[in-house]
Amino acid sequence: MASRDRSNGARLDSANFCVLQVQLSGKGAATCTSPQTHFVTVDNRMETLDFVHNNLDLCAKNILKLIRRKDDK
């Protein structure tokens, strides 16, 4: 996937992208099961980071879709 920098200086720091650590656990999962940890790369614009923060459930569903597709292959 390609991307271009559209930040016009609205980044948190000089990096173009940042890595977020996401821990996924099933609803009603037993306490003995450990959550899955995944790392997601997103662009470093405040607008994107705010969207991810405000829509964590949607982002987690998208990560699960990607994992399932990867496992199906």
Secondary structure, DSSP 8 states (H G I E B T S, - for coil): -------TT-BSSS-SEEEEEEEE--TT--TTS--EEEEEEEE-BHHHHHHHHHTHHHHHHHHHHHHHHHHH-
